[in-house]
Amino acid sequence: MNIWLGIDVGSVSTNLVVIDDNNRVLAYEYLRTRGQPIKVVQEGLKYLALKLPERSVVSGVGVTGSARNLVGAAVGADVVKNEITAHAIAADFIVPGVQTVLEIGGQDSKIIILRHGVVVDFAMNTVCAAGTGSFLDHQAARLGIPIEDFGALALKNNNPAQIAGRCSVFAESDMVHKQQMGYGLEDIIGGLCDALVRNYLNNVGKGKQILAPIVFQGGVAANVGIKAAFEKALEMEVIVPDHYHVMGAIGSAILSRYTLEDKQELSSFRGFNLSELNYEANTFVCDGCPNICEIVNLSLDGELLARWGGRCGKWENIEAEPDRILNQN
């Protein structure tokens, strides 16, 4: 059977998804990146191969995420796209007519505005992680509760505490103050959920026309307390899809299917045995102009596969001055 592979490589998690010709998820892997994107993708492909039906043929591979160029070159991706496009495609397939996508991950967050299936606006957090999953992780650790219990406890609050959410440091001192005032654990956790949502809407969502249907995805969508806080703040229903935590990978797989089905081309995928291959990534600085670009080389068993990172594009041709390039690493 034909299958389509999507990979989303972020700073916190790496997600791999396989879909069929009807965009149904057949299998997925959700792994911690641990600062080793290629190694984790190699592990993920090995695990994923064990879950697939016999005689499965990978007809296309799409890659997204912060390490998309690196991983795309390593696996032989057919489509490499940014996270905005991948998340929008997945959300629009799962909730046809979606107009707003709220996405919150471990260290970043974004909002995507769609109209009639087309992305018309978006924004990402660029300064602080206070409106992301790491904010909740930090506060949960401070309170001594598992992050998995955070959302359920938030729903039990009767009078959520007003907590400053613009900064993790301020939030922590504010939590201590509210505890000293006598607020219960549930009310403090409820206040933290409200603070994260308030931070998100005042920064990432500032100036955006948020219309229903609204889809909430990313790892933080598992937190029912955050979902409830969004619905309270927006006064609208917020939909959390079944595969909320791997939507970027799903979107990448769908993009690869649409691209290769139209072109009727064979996939460039290098195979599930990538774990047996020797990849090496290294860098050098190009001083050919004032931009001082850091160029990344990716090699497989000593052979240069790909290069990127320059603004002018001259290093994208891997045949350009290879000896000089490799000797500078």
KOLNU-149199 format. One record per residue: residue number from 1; residue in one letter; x, y, z of N, C-alpha, C in turn. Coordinates in Angstrom, 2 decimals, padded with zeros to 5 digits. Example, Ala and Ser with C-alpha at 12.3 -4.5 7.8 and 13.67 -1.06 7.14 Angstrom:
2
k r n_X n_Y n_Z ca_X ca_Y ca_Z c_X c_Y c_Z
1 a 013.19 -005.69 007.80 012.30 -004.50 007.80 013.20 -003.30 007.80
2 s 012.85 -002.25 007.08 013.67 -001.06 007.14 012.90 000.03 007.87
This chain:
329
k r n_X n_Y n_Z ca_X ca_Y ca_Z c_X c_Y c_Z
1 m 000.84 -001.19 000.00 000.00 000.00 000.00 000.88 001.24 000.00
2 n 000.35 002.32 -000.56 001.06 003.59 -000.57 000.90 004.28 000.78
3 i 001.99 004.76 001.33 001.95 005.54 002.57 002.74 006.82 002.37
4 w 002.44 007.81 003.22 003.06 009.12 003.11 003.61 009.50 004.48
5 l 004.85 009.91 004.53 005.55 010.16 005.79 005.70 011.66 006.03
6 g 005.37 012.09 007.23 005.57 013.47 007.64 006.44 013.54 008.88
7 i 007.37 014.49 008.91 008.30 014.64 010.05 008.30 016.11 010.48
8 d 008.13 016.33 011.78 008.17 017.68 012.35 009.24 017.68 013.43
9 v 010.33 018.40 013.17 011.48 018.41 014.09 011.55 019.76 014.80
10 g 011.15 019.78 016.07 011.19 021.01 016.85 012.31 020.99 017.87
11 s 012.42 022.05 018.63 013.48 022.14 019.63 013.23 021.21 020.81
12 v 011.97 020.91 021.10 011.62 020.05 022.24 011.26 018.64 021.79
13 s 010.39 018.53 020.77 009.93 017.21 020.34 010.14 017.00 018.85
14 t 010.26 015.74 018.47 010.34 015.32 017.07 009.21 014.34 016.83
15 n 008.38 014.64 015.82 007.19 013.84 015.57 007.23 013.26 014.16
16 l 006.92 011.97 014.05 006.87 011.30 012.76 005.48 010.68 012.60
17 v 004.88 010.87 011.44 003.53 010.37 011.19 003.49 009.71 009.82
18 v 002.74 008.62 009.72 002.49 007.97 008.44 000.98 008.02 008.18
19 i 000.59 008.48 006.98 -000.83 008.52 006.61 -001.04 007.66 005.35
20 d -002.31 007.34 005.09 -002.62 006.59 003.88 -003.12 007.54 002.79
21 d -003.66 006.99 001.72 -004.12 007.80 000.59 -005.32 008.68 000.93
22 n -005.97 008.39 002.07 -007.11 009.20 002.51 -006.74 010.13 003.66
23 n -005.44 010.31 003.89 -004.92 011.18 004.95 -005.25 010.69 006.35
24 r -005.55 009.40 006.48 -005.80 008.83 007.81 -004.47 008.43 008.45
25 v -004.32 008.71 009.74 -003.07 008.41 010.44 -003.00 006.90 010.70
26 l -001.94 006.28 010.19 -001.72 004.84 010.38 -000.83 004.57 011.59
27 a 000.14 005.43 011.81 001.09 005.24 012.92 001.81 006.56 013.16
28 y 002.31 006.73 014.38 003.10 007.94 014.66 004.08 007.67 015.79
29 e 005.09 008.51 015.86 006.07 008.49 016.96 006.23 009.91 017.48
30 y 006.23 010.06 018.80 006.42 011.35 019.46 007.63 011.21 020.37
31 l 008.73 011.86 020.01 010.00 011.68 020.72 010.57 013.02 021.17
32 r 011.39 012.99 022.18 012.13 014.18 022.61 013.33 014.40 021.70
33 t 013.54 015.64 021.26 014.63 015.93 020.32 016.00 015.83 020.99
34 r 016.11 016.30 022.21 017.35 016.19 023.00 018.56 016.83 022.29
35 g 018.31 017.80 021.44 019.41 018.48 020.75 020.10 017.63 019.70
36 q 019.50 016.49 019.33 020.10 015.60 018.34 019.05 015.23 017.28
37 p 018.67 016.19 016.43 017.55 015.94 015.51 017.73 014.75 014.58
38 i 018.92 014.58 014.00 019.11 013.47 013.05 019.06 012.13 013.78
39 k 019.73 012.05 014.92 019.75 010.79 015.68 018.34 010.40 016.11
40 v 017.54 011.38 016.55 016.18 011.08 017.01 015.30 010.66 015.84
41 v 015.47 011.29 014.68 014.70 010.89 013.50 015.09 009.46 013.09
42 q 016.37 009.13 013.18 016.80 007.76 012.87 016.11 006.77 013.80
43 e 016.05 007.09 015.10 015.38 006.23 016.06 013.89 006.12 015.73
44 g 013.27 007.26 015.44 011.85 007.29 015.15 011.48 006.46 013.93
45 l 012.29 006.52 012.90 012.02 005.72 011.70 012.12 004.23 011.99
46 k 013.06 003.87 012.84 013.22 002.45 013.20 011.98 001.95 013.95
47 y 011.48 002.74 014.91 010.28 002.36 015.65 009.05 002.36 014.74
48 l 008.97 003.35 013.87 007.80 003.50 013.00 007.68 002.32 012.04
49 a 008.81 001.85 011.53 008.80 000.74 010.57 008.16 -000.51 011.16
50 l 008.28 -000.69 012.47 007.70 -001.87 013.12 006.19 -001.82 013.21
51 k 005.61 -000.63 013.05 004.17 -000.45 013.20 003.42 -000.49 011.86
52 l 004.14 -000.52 010.75 003.50 -000.38 009.45 003.09 -001.72 008.86
53 p 002.04 -001.72 008.04 001.62 -002.95 007.37 002.72 -003.45 006.44
54 e 002.75 -004.75 006.18 003.74 -005.31 005.25 003.51 -004.75 003.86
55 r 004.60 -004.67 003.10 004.58 -004.18 001.72 004.15 -002.73 001.61
56 s 004.37 -001.97 002.69 004.10 -000.53 002.62 005.17 000.15 001.79
57 v 004.77 001.06 000.94 005.70 001.79 000.08 005.58 003.28 000.39
58 v 006.68 003.91 000.82 006.67 005.34 001.09 006.67 006.09 -000.25
59 s 005.55 006.73 -000.53 005.39 007.43 -001.81 005.80 008.89 -001.74
60 g 005.98 009.42 -000.54 006.39 010.81 -000.40 006.75 011.13 001.04
61 v 007.65 012.09 001.23 008.10 012.50 002.57 008.08 014.03 002.65
62 g 007.44 014.54 003.69 007.44 015.98 003.95 008.07 016.26 005.30
63 v 008.82 017.35 005.40 009.50 017.70 006.65 009.23 019.16 006.99
64 t 009.00 019.42 008.27 008.82 020.77 008.76 009.52 020.91 010.10
65 g 009.45 022.10 010.70 010.06 022.32 012.00 011.35 023.13 011.91
66 s 011.90 023.44 013.07 013.08 024.30 013.12 014.31 023.67 012.50
67 a 014.39 022.33 012.47 015.54 021.63 011.87 015.15 020.99 010.54
68 r 014.19 021.58 009.84 013.65 020.96 008.63 014.69 020.81 007.51
69 n 015.56 021.80 007.35 016.56 021.70 006.28 017.55 020.58 006.54
70 l 018.01 020.49 007.77 018.97 019.45 008.14 018.35 018.06 007.98
71 v 017.20 017.86 008.57 016.55 016.54 008.52 016.05 016.23 007.11
72 g 015.56 017.25 006.41 015.09 017.03 005.04 016.18 016.49 004.14
73 a 017.38 017.05 004.28 018.51 016.56 003.48 018.91 015.15 003.90
74 a 018.81 014.85 005.19 019.23 013.54 005.68 018.29 012.42 005.23
75 v 016.99 012.67 005.27 016.04 011.59 004.95 015.69 011.52 003.48
76 g 016.05 012.56 002.72 015.65 012.60 001.31 014.22 013.07 001.17
77 a 013.91 014.22 001.78 012.54 014.73 001.76 012.15 015.22 000.37
78 d 010.89 015.04 000.04 010.36 015.53 -001.23 009.80 016.94 -001.09
79 v 009.35 017.28 000.14 008.79 018.60 000.42 009.33 019.09 001.75
80 v 009.86 020.30 001.78 010.32 020.92 003.03 009.59 022.25 003.16
81 k 008.73 022.37 004.17 007.90 023.56 004.34 007.98 024.08 005.76
82 n 007.62 025.35 005.95 007.63 025.95 007.28 006.47 025.44 008.12
83 e 006.54 025.67 009.43 005.54 025.15 010.35 004.17 025.76 010.13
84 i 004.11 027.03 009.73 002.82 027.68 009.52 002.01 026.92 008.47
85 t 002.64 026.64 007.35 001.96 025.93 006.26 001.54 024.53 006.70
86 a 002.44 023.81 007.37 002.14 022.43 007.77 000.98 022.37 008.76
87 h 001.01 023.23 009.78 -000.06 023.21 010.78 -001.39 023.64 010.17
88 a -001.36 024.61 009.27 -002.60 025.08 008.64 -003.22 023.99 007.78
89 i -002.39 023.28 007.00 -002.90 022.21 006.13 -003.57 021.11 006.96
90 a -002.92 020.72 008.06 -003.47 019.65 008.90 -004.78 020.08 009.55
91 a -004.81 021.29 010.09 -006.01 021.77 010.76 -007.18 021.88 009.79
92 d -006.90 022.36 008.57 -007.97 022.54 007.59 -008.52 021.20 007.11
93 f -007.67 020.17 007.08 -008.16 018.85 006.69 -009.04 018.25 007.78
94 i -008.59 018.36 009.03 -009.30 017.72 010.14 -010.57 018.49 010.52
95 v -010.53 019.82 010.45 -011.70 020.66 010.73 -011.93 021.55 009.51
96 p -012.63 021.06 008.51 -012.86 021.86 007.29 -013.50 023.20 007.62
97 g -012.95 024.26 007.04 -013.47 025.59 007.29 -012.88 026.26 008.50
98 v -011.88 025.65 009.14 -011.23 026.27 010.30 -010.77 027.68 009.94
99 q -010.97 028.62 010.87 -010.57 030.01 010.61 -009.45 030.49 011.53
100 t -009.25 029.78 012.66 -008.19 030.17 013.58 -007.50 028.93 014.12
101 v -006.17 028.91 014.08 -005.39 027.82 014.67 -004.55 028.40 015.80
102 l -004.75 027.87 017.00 -003.93 028.22 018.16 -002.95 027.07 018.36
103 e -001.67 027.35 018.30 -000.67 026.28 018.44 000.32 026.68 019.52
104 i 000.43 025.84 020.55 001.37 026.11 021.64 002.19 024.86 021.89
105 g 003.50 025.00 021.74 004.42 023.89 021.96 005.24 024.10 023.22
106 g 006.33 023.37 023.31 007.16 023.45 024.50 007.88 024.77 024.67
107 q 008.38 025.33 023.56 009.16 026.56 023.66 008.72 027.64 022.68
108 d 007.68 027.41 021.93 007.18 028.46 021.06 005.67 028.35 020.93
109 s 005.08 029.40 020.40 003.64 029.41 020.18 003.37 030.24 018.94
110 k 002.24 029.95 018.30 001.89 030.68 017.09 000.39 030.73 016.94
111 i -000.07 031.67 016.15 -001.48 031.76 015.79 -001.54 031.87 014.27
112 i -002.48 031.14 013.66 -002.63 031.13 012.22 -004.07 031.49 011.88
113 i -004.24 032.48 011.03 -005.57 032.92 010.61 -005.82 032.45 009.18
114 l -006.88 031.67 009.00 -007.24 031.17 007.68 -008.60 031.72 007.27
115 r -008.76 031.93 005.99 -010.05 032.29 005.42 -010.23 031.50 004.13
116 h -011.27 030.68 004.08 -011.56 029.86 002.91 -010.37 028.94 002.57
117 g -009.74 028.39 003.61 -008.66 027.44 003.42 -007.31 028.04 003.08
118 v -007.19 029.38 003.12 -005.94 030.07 002.78 -005.42 030.82 003.99
119 v -004.13 030.70 004.29 -003.52 031.46 005.39 -003.43 032.93 004.99
120 v -004.08 033.78 005.77 -004.07 035.22 005.47 -003.25 036.01 006.49
121 d -002.96 035.41 007.63 -002.17 036.11 008.64 -001.65 035.08 009.64
122 f -000.56 035.41 010.31 -000.03 034.56 011.38 000.90 035.37 012.25
123 a 001.23 034.83 013.40 002.20 035.47 014.29 002.81 034.38 015.17
124 m 004.04 034.64 015.62 004.74 033.70 016.51 005.34 034.47 017.67
125 n 005.50 033.78 018.81 006.21 034.43 019.91 007.69 034.51 019.55
126 t 008.31 035.63 019.82 009.69 035.83 019.40 010.62 036.20 020.55
127 v 010.07 036.54 021.71 010.91 037.10 022.76 011.04 036.17 023.96
128 c 009.92 035.65 024.45 009.93 034.95 025.73 009.10 033.67 025.65
129 a 009.43 032.69 026.47 008.70 031.42 026.50 007.60 031.41 027.55
130 a 007.25 032.59 028.10 006.25 032.64 029.17 004.88 032.16 028.72
131 g 004.57 032.25 027.44 003.27 031.80 026.94 003.34 030.44 026.29
132 t 004.24 029.57 026.73 004.43 028.25 026.11 004.39 027.14 027.16
133 g 004.60 025.91 026.69 004.56 024.76 027.58 005.62 024.79 028.66
134 s 006.78 025.34 028.35 007.85 025.37 029.35 007.46 026.22 030.57
135 f 006.61 027.24 030.34 006.10 028.05 031.44 005.30 027.18 032.41
136 l 004.41 026.35 031.86 003.60 025.47 032.70 004.46 024.41 033.39
137 d 005.42 023.85 032.65 006.32 022.84 033.24 007.05 023.41 034.45
138 h 007.54 024.63 034.29 008.31 025.26 035.37 007.43 025.50 036.59
139 q 006.22 026.00 036.37 005.34 026.30 037.49 004.84 025.01 038.16
140 a 004.59 023.97 037.36 004.16 022.69 037.93 005.25 022.12 038.83
141 a 006.51 022.22 038.38 007.63 021.75 039.20 007.73 022.57 040.47
142 r 007.51 023.87 040.35 007.56 024.75 041.52 006.49 024.36 042.55
143 l 005.32 023.93 042.07 004.22 023.54 042.96 004.32 022.09 043.42
144 g 005.21 021.32 042.76 005.41 019.93 043.15 004.31 019.01 042.67
145 i 003.72 019.31 041.50 002.68 018.42 040.95 003.09 017.98 039.55
146 p 002.70 016.78 039.12 003.00 016.33 037.76 002.25 017.20 036.75
147 i 002.91 017.53 035.66 002.27 018.37 034.65 001.03 017.68 034.08
148 e 001.00 016.34 034.12 -000.15 015.59 033.60 -001.42 015.87 034.41
149 d -001.25 016.26 035.69 -002.41 016.53 036.56 -002.83 017.99 036.53
150 f -002.06 018.81 035.85 -002.24 020.27 035.90 -003.64 020.68 035.44
151 g -004.04 020.19 034.26 -005.31 020.61 033.67 -006.50 020.20 034.51
152 a -006.51 018.94 034.98 -007.65 018.46 035.77 -007.79 019.26 037.06
153 l -006.68 019.62 037.69 -006.74 020.43 038.91 -007.25 021.83 038.61
154 a -006.86 022.37 037.45 -007.31 023.72 037.06 -008.82 023.78 036.95
155 l -009.44 022.70 036.46 -010.89 022.69 036.28 -011.65 022.69 037.61
156 k -010.96 022.37 038.70 -011.61 022.31 040.01 -011.58 023.65 040.74
157 n -011.00 024.68 040.12 -010.87 025.96 040.81 -012.24 026.63 040.98
158 n -012.38 027.33 042.09 -013.60 028.09 042.37 -013.39 029.59 042.20
159 n -012.18 030.03 042.46 -011.87 031.45 042.40 -010.43 031.61 041.93
160 p -010.18 031.53 040.59 -008.81 031.55 040.10 -008.04 032.79 040.53
161 a -006.83 032.58 041.00 -005.99 033.69 041.44 -005.54 034.52 040.24
162 q -005.44 035.81 040.42 -004.90 036.69 039.38 -003.38 036.67 039.47
163 i -002.74 036.03 038.48 -001.29 035.85 038.52 -000.67 036.51 037.29
164 a 000.41 037.22 037.50 001.13 037.85 036.40 001.74 036.77 035.52
165 g 001.41 036.78 034.23 001.89 035.72 033.35 002.85 036.17 032.28
166 r 003.26 037.43 032.30 004.13 037.94 031.23 005.56 037.45 031.37
167 c 005.90 036.95 032.56 007.27 036.50 032.81 007.25 035.38 033.82
168 s 008.05 034.33 033.59 008.09 033.20 034.51 008.58 033.61 035.89
169 v 009.52 034.54 035.95 010.06 034.99 037.24 008.98 035.71 038.03
170 f 008.25 036.63 037.38 007.18 037.35 038.06 006.06 036.40 038.48
171 a 005.75 035.43 037.61 004.69 034.47 037.92 005.02 033.68 039.17
172 e 006.29 033.28 039.31 006.70 032.49 040.47 006.57 033.30 041.75
173 s 007.02 034.54 041.75 006.91 035.37 042.95 005.45 035.67 043.25
174 d 004.64 035.83 042.21 003.21 036.08 042.40 002.52 034.86 042.99
175 m 002.92 033.65 042.55 002.36 032.42 043.11 002.63 032.31 044.60
176 v 003.87 032.62 045.00 004.24 032.57 046.42 003.36 033.53 047.21
177 h 003.17 034.72 046.64 002.34 035.73 047.32 000.90 035.24 047.47
178 k 000.36 034.63 046.41 -001.03 034.16 046.47 -001.17 032.99 047.44
179 q -000.15 032.13 047.54 -000.17 031.05 048.52 -000.20 031.62 049.94
180 q 000.59 032.67 050.16 000.64 033.31 051.47 -000.68 033.98 051.83
181 m -001.42 034.39 050.78 -002.73 035.02 051.00 -003.80 033.98 051.31
182 g -003.50 032.68 051.07 -004.45 031.64 051.41 -005.17 031.00 050.25
183 y -004.77 031.31 049.02 -005.39 030.68 047.86 -005.05 029.18 047.84
184 g -006.03 028.35 047.45 -005.81 026.92 047.34 -005.04 026.56 046.08
185 l -004.55 025.31 046.04 -003.75 024.85 044.91 -004.53 024.94 043.60
186 e -005.80 024.51 043.61 -006.60 024.53 042.38 -006.80 025.95 041.87
187 d -007.00 026.90 042.78 -007.22 028.29 042.36 -005.95 028.90 041.78
188 i -004.80 028.52 042.33 -003.52 029.02 041.80 -003.26 028.43 040.41
189 i -003.54 027.14 040.25 -003.33 026.50 038.94 -004.30 027.07 037.91
190 g -005.54 027.28 038.32 -006.50 027.92 037.42 -006.03 029.31 037.02
191 g -005.45 030.05 037.96 -004.92 031.37 037.66 -003.75 031.32 036.70
192 l -002.91 030.28 036.83 -001.78 030.12 035.91 -002.27 029.85 034.48
193 c -003.32 029.02 034.34 -003.88 028.76 033.01 -004.44 030.05 032.40
194 d -005.15 030.81 033.21 -005.68 032.09 032.72 -004.55 033.03 032.33
195 a -003.45 033.02 033.11 -002.32 033.90 032.84 -001.65 033.55 031.52
196 l -001.48 032.24 031.24 -000.86 031.83 029.98 -001.72 032.25 028.79
197 v -003.03 032.03 028.90 -003.94 032.39 027.81 -003.95 033.91 027.61
198 r -003.98 034.64 028.70 -003.97 036.10 028.61 -002.69 036.60 027.94
199 n -001.57 036.01 028.31 -000.28 036.36 027.70 -000.31 036.07 026.20
200 y -000.80 034.89 025.84 -000.87 034.48 024.44 -001.73 035.44 023.63
201 l -002.92 035.74 024.11 -003.85 036.59 023.35 -003.35 038.04 023.27
202 n -002.67 038.51 024.30 -002.18 039.90 024.31 -000.89 040.07 023.52
203 n -000.21 038.99 023.21 001.05 039.08 022.48 000.95 038.41 021.11
204 v 000.88 037.10 021.08 000.80 036.38 019.81 -000.49 036.71 019.07
205 g -001.60 036.80 019.81 -002.89 037.05 019.17 -003.28 038.50 019.05
206 k -002.39 039.40 019.42 -002.73 040.83 019.42 -003.06 041.32 018.01
207 g -004.21 041.96 017.87 -004.61 042.53 016.59 -005.18 041.53 015.61
208 k -005.28 040.26 016.00 -005.80 039.23 015.09 -007.31 039.06 015.26
209 q -008.00 038.84 014.17 -009.45 038.59 014.21 -009.66 037.10 014.42
210 i -009.96 036.72 015.65 -010.11 035.31 016.00 -011.56 034.90 015.80
211 l -011.79 034.05 014.81 -013.13 033.60 014.47 -013.21 032.08 014.57
212 a -014.42 031.57 014.84 -014.65 030.13 014.84 -014.84 029.63 013.41
213 p -014.56 028.34 013.18 -014.05 027.31 014.11 -012.61 027.57 014.54
214 i -012.33 027.29 015.79 -010.99 027.47 016.36 -010.42 026.10 016.69
215 v -009.21 025.83 016.21 -008.54 024.56 016.50 -007.33 024.85 017.39
216 f -007.20 024.09 018.46 -006.09 024.22 019.41 -005.20 022.99 019.27
217 q -003.94 023.19 018.92 -003.03 022.06 018.73 -001.65 022.36 019.32
218 g -000.76 021.36 019.27 000.52 021.47 019.96 000.44 020.72 021.27
219 g 001.58 020.46 021.88 001.63 019.66 023.09 000.78 020.19 024.23
220 v 000.65 021.52 024.34 -000.10 022.13 025.45 -001.60 021.89 025.30
221 a -002.06 021.52 024.10 -003.49 021.24 023.90 -003.95 020.04 024.73
222 a -003.02 019.25 025.25 -003.38 018.14 026.14 -003.91 018.65 027.47
223 n -003.62 019.90 027.79 -003.99 020.48 029.09 -005.42 021.01 029.02
224 v -006.36 020.29 029.65 -007.77 020.69 029.59 -008.00 022.03 030.28
225 g -007.12 022.38 031.22 -007.25 023.67 031.88 -006.99 024.83 030.94
226 i -006.01 024.68 030.05 -005.71 025.72 029.07 -006.85 025.83 028.05
227 k -007.37 024.69 027.61 -008.52 024.71 026.69 -009.69 025.46 027.30
228 a -010.00 025.16 028.56 -011.10 025.83 029.24 -010.83 027.33 029.39
229 a -009.57 027.69 029.66 -009.22 029.11 029.81 -009.38 029.85 028.49
230 f -009.01 029.20 027.37 -009.22 029.81 026.05 -010.71 030.02 025.78
231 e -011.52 029.01 026.08 -012.96 029.12 025.82 -013.59 030.20 026.68
232 k -013.11 030.36 027.90 -013.62 031.42 028.78 -013.23 032.80 028.25
233 a -011.97 032.93 027.80 -011.49 034.24 027.34 -012.11 034.63 025.99
234 l -012.29 033.64 025.09 -012.79 033.93 023.74 -014.30 033.84 023.63
235 e -014.92 033.18 024.63 -016.37 032.95 024.61 -016.79 032.20 023.35
236 m -015.95 031.24 022.94 -016.23 030.40 021.78 -015.70 029.00 022.06
237 e -016.25 028.02 021.34 -015.76 026.66 021.47 -014.37 026.53 020.86
238 v -013.51 025.78 021.53 -012.16 025.50 021.03 -012.05 023.99 020.79
239 i -011.70 023.61 019.57 -011.64 022.20 019.19 -010.20 021.68 019.33
240 v -010.04 020.58 020.04 -008.74 019.91 020.16 -008.82 018.62 019.35
241 p -008.09 018.50 018.24 -008.16 017.29 017.41 -007.51 016.10 018.10
242 d -007.84 014.89 017.63 -007.32 013.66 018.23 -005.79 013.64 018.25
243 h -005.18 014.05 017.16 -003.72 013.99 017.05 -003.11 015.39 017.20
244 y -003.59 016.12 018.21 -003.19 017.52 018.43 -001.68 017.70 018.55
245 h -000.97 016.69 019.06 000.45 016.84 019.36 001.36 016.55 018.17
246 v 000.79 016.03 017.06 001.62 015.72 015.89 001.04 016.35 014.62
247 m 000.34 017.47 014.77 -000.34 018.08 013.63 000.64 018.60 012.58
248 g 001.80 019.10 013.00 002.80 019.57 012.04 003.28 018.44 011.14
249 a 003.48 017.27 011.72 003.91 016.10 010.94 002.80 015.63 010.01
250 i 001.55 015.67 010.49 000.43 015.29 009.64 000.34 016.23 008.44
251 g 000.47 017.53 008.69 000.44 018.49 007.59 001.55 018.27 006.59
252 s 002.73 017.92 007.06 003.86 017.65 006.16 003.59 016.43 005.29
253 a 003.01 015.40 005.89 002.69 014.19 005.12 001.64 014.50 004.05
254 i 000.63 015.28 004.41 -000.41 015.65 003.45 000.19 016.47 002.31
255 l 001.09 017.40 002.64 001.74 018.22 001.61 002.55 017.36 000.65
256 s 003.24 016.35 001.18 004.03 015.47 000.30 003.11 014.70 -000.63
257 r 001.96 014.28 -000.11 001.01 013.53 -000.94 000.47 014.42 -002.06
258 y 000.02 015.62 -001.73 -000.53 016.52 -002.74 000.52 016.86 -003.80
259 t 001.77 017.06 -003.36 002.82 017.46 -004.29 003.20 016.34 -005.25
260 l 003.43 015.13 -004.71 003.91 014.04 -005.57 002.80 013.38 -006.38
261 e 001.57 013.38 -005.83 000.47 012.82 -006.61 000.22 013.65 -007.87
262 d 000.33 014.98 -007.73 000.12 015.85 -008.89 001.22 015.67 -009.92
263 k 002.47 015.55 -009.44 003.61 015.46 -010.36 003.87 014.03 -010.84
264 q 003.28 013.06 -010.13 003.48 011.64 -010.45 004.98 011.30 -010.49
265 e 005.70 011.76 -009.46 007.13 011.49 -009.36 007.39 010.46 -008.27
266 l 008.55 009.81 -008.34 008.96 008.88 -007.29 009.56 009.66 -006.13
267 s 009.40 009.12 -004.93 009.93 009.79 -003.74 011.45 009.68 -003.68
268 s 012.08 010.67 -003.03 013.53 010.67 -002.81 013.91 010.05 -001.46
269 f 012.94 009.50 -000.76 013.15 008.93 000.57 014.29 007.91 000.57
270 r 015.19 008.02 001.56 016.37 007.16 001.63 016.08 005.81 002.30
271 g 014.90 005.64 002.87 014.55 004.36 003.45 014.53 004.36 004.97
272 f 013.88 003.34 005.55 013.76 003.24 007.00 015.05 002.77 007.66
273 n 016.04 002.39 006.89 017.30 001.92 007.48 018.27 003.07 007.73
274 l 017.74 004.28 007.87 018.61 005.44 008.12 019.42 005.29 009.41
275 s 018.91 004.49 010.35 019.62 004.34 011.62 020.98 003.68 011.42
276 e 021.18 003.03 010.29 022.44 002.35 010.03 023.44 003.25 009.29
277 l 023.00 004.47 008.92 023.86 005.36 008.14 024.59 006.34 009.03
278 n 025.74 006.80 008.56 026.60 007.72 009.32 026.48 009.15 008.82
279 y 025.75 009.99 009.53 025.60 011.39 009.12 026.52 012.27 009.96
280 e 026.98 013.33 009.34 027.79 014.32 010.08 027.41 015.71 009.60
281 a 027.11 016.58 010.57 026.80 017.98 010.26 027.89 018.86 010.85
282 n 028.41 019.79 010.05 029.39 020.74 010.54 029.19 022.08 009.85
283 t 029.87 023.10 010.33 029.63 024.46 009.83 030.93 025.18 009.53
284 f 030.83 026.25 008.75 031.92 027.19 008.58 031.31 028.57 008.35
285 v 032.11 029.59 008.54 031.64 030.97 008.35 032.17 031.51 007.04
286 c 031.27 032.01 006.21 031.65 032.62 004.94 031.90 034.10 005.17
287 d 033.11 034.56 004.84 033.44 035.98 005.03 033.50 036.71 003.69
288 g 032.75 036.22 002.71 032.76 036.82 001.38 032.07 038.17 001.30
289 c 031.27 038.51 002.32 030.59 039.81 002.35 030.30 040.15 003.80
290 p 029.77 041.35 004.07 029.51 041.74 005.46 028.45 040.92 006.19
291 n 027.69 040.07 005.49 026.67 039.27 006.16 027.26 038.23 007.11
292 i 028.48 037.76 006.83 029.16 036.77 007.67 028.21 035.60 008.00
293 c 027.79 034.88 006.97 026.82 033.79 007.13 027.49 032.53 007.69
294 e 026.77 031.83 008.55 027.22 030.52 009.03 026.60 029.46 008.11
295 i 027.45 028.72 007.41 027.00 027.74 006.44 027.05 026.34 007.06
296 v 026.01 025.56 006.84 025.92 024.20 007.38 026.17 023.19 006.27
297 n 027.06 022.24 006.52 027.30 021.12 005.61 026.72 019.85 006.22
298 l 026.05 019.04 005.41 025.59 017.74 005.86 026.24 016.68 004.99
299 s 026.94 015.73 005.62 027.64 014.67 004.89 027.13 013.30 005.31
300 l 027.13 012.38 004.36 026.76 010.99 004.61 027.95 010.12 004.23
301 d 028.52 009.45 005.25 029.70 008.61 005.03 030.78 009.37 004.27
302 g 031.01 010.63 004.64 032.06 011.45 004.03 031.67 012.15 002.74
303 e 030.50 011.86 002.20 030.06 012.51 000.96 029.12 013.67 001.29
304 l 029.42 014.85 000.77 028.62 016.03 001.03 027.25 015.89 000.36
305 l 026.18 015.96 001.20 024.82 015.80 000.68 024.15 017.13 000.38
306 a 024.32 018.07 001.30 023.60 019.34 001.16 024.31 020.42 001.96
307 r 023.99 021.66 001.60 024.57 022.81 002.29 023.55 023.94 002.25
308 w 023.43 024.67 003.36 022.52 025.80 003.40 022.96 026.77 004.49
309 g 022.27 027.91 004.57 022.56 028.90 005.60 022.99 030.24 005.06
310 g 023.40 030.32 003.79 023.84 031.59 003.21 022.68 032.40 002.69
311 r 022.82 033.71 002.74 021.75 034.59 002.25 021.77 034.73 000.73
312 c 022.94 034.63 000.13 023.03 034.88 -001.31 022.77 033.63 -002.14
313 g 022.87 032.46 -001.53 022.57 031.23 -002.25 023.75 030.59 -002.96
314 k 024.94 031.22 -002.90 026.06 030.66 -003.68 026.55 029.32 -003.13
315 w 026.33 029.07 -001.84 026.80 027.81 -001.26 025.80 026.67 -001.43
316 e 024.61 026.98 -001.93 023.60 025.92 -002.09 024.05 024.89 -003.14
317 n 024.89 025.30 -004.07 025.44 024.38 -005.06 026.58 023.60 -004.41
318 i 026.35 022.33 -004.12 027.35 021.56 -003.37 028.61 021.29 -004.20
319 e 028.59 021.59 -005.50 029.78 021.41 -006.31 030.71 022.61 -006.21
320 a 030.26 023.70 -005.56 031.05 024.93 -005.52 032.21 024.82 -004.54
321 e 033.43 024.83 -005.07 034.65 024.85 -004.25 034.59 023.86 -003.08
322 p 034.33 022.58 -003.30 034.16 021.63 -002.21 035.38 021.48 -001.32
323 d 036.59 021.50 -001.88 037.78 021.30 -001.05 037.93 022.44 -000.04
324 r 037.76 023.68 -000.56 037.90 024.83 000.32 036.85 024.79 001.44
325 i 035.66 024.36 001.11 034.59 024.33 002.09 034.87 023.31 003.18
326 l 035.16 022.10 002.79 035.33 021.03 003.77 036.54 021.26 004.65
327 n 037.56 021.93 004.12 038.77 022.16 004.92 038.59 023.23 005.98
328 q 037.48 024.00 005.91 037.29 025.05 006.87 036.54 024.59 008.11
329 n 036.13 023.34 008.16 035.34 022.87 009.29 036.26 022.40 010.41
